[in-house]
Amino acid sequence: MNVEAPLNTLAVLGGLGIGAVIGAAAFWSNFCALGAVADILFARDWRRMRCWILAAGVALLGTQALDAAGLIHLGSILAPNILWLPAAIGGICFGYGMALAGGCINRALVRIGAGSLKALFTVLVVGLMALMTGTLLASPLQSLARVGSVDVLVAPETIDRLMGALPHVPPDLVRGLVVVLVGGAALVFALKDGWFRKSRDQVIAGLVIGAAIPAAWAVTQAAGVPEPLNFAAPAGDLLLALVHEETVTFGVAVLVGVPVGAFVVALLTRNLARETFLDAGDFGRHLAGGLLMGFGGVLAMGCTFGQGLSGLSTLSVTSVIAVAGIIAGCLWGIRTFEAGSVWGGLKLAFSRGV
């Protein structure tokens, strides 16, 4: 691996630190997007979802505060249009895949730190599929993006600019109001529940993981251009760095840092345990889940962190669509286990939902 100095060194060190913090917090609190949805479906337990929503609220408020202060420049990375079709299809594929694999990419990285060999296999499959999707399928994906997009003149890319289309309304005022209302609502929704407030590990994890998002924007801005904290495409970049000695990026550093942080907490709490495949069916589900997450994560341009926490922190409409797709795919995947078939799971998801 190669690390270019000095700015890339800053990004790599920052990425390793941020990844380790996320890994430690996620392992300690059992932070998991799939688990949050499953808890609601089967136990009516909203605590892990409130943890995720708390993280999203903190990420939004922190990111927008940095942007307003001029410390980061989100306008330089936001797309000029809404890529609704790739976001929706990619999100559904990713969500279904994480249901098959027992968690998203971040969850797999955390499980690697605790000793899961099948999670390691899943991440490798995600990386290979992400590389294939980004190279072999680049041309058809670009065509899909052109067809499934709304031009900026019709619908600006961020939520506040959609509202800012109203005449005689200062754009900065609209953005501030949206940030305060949405971010504040997320914090209130998460913290109003007494059961959740008593779960201090989840409250702290939501605050810490949420704060990691603006930290990632700040570190990458200092190194050149702001980048979202994402796990899908960087999984492919990690394989390139290992095989072809490509330069290590911020995303790759975060990817490495997460299992390191999880390992430290697992070691201190004596929760290290080797995990292997139970049978051929278990292997097949993780293989299919990894393939779908690798494909969907690149198509949707992000995962539960990339389009989820990071994307939503920018007020991106595309991110909202991608997250909706991830949740829909996740529901479909969970219901598939109940129904015993893909189409049965789809019918069950439509009929029962949450």
Summary of the structure (lengths in Angstrom):
residues: 354
radius of gyration: 19.3
end to end distance: 45.3
largest distance: 63.3
contacts: 1392
relative contact order: 0.23
helix: 75%
strand: 2%
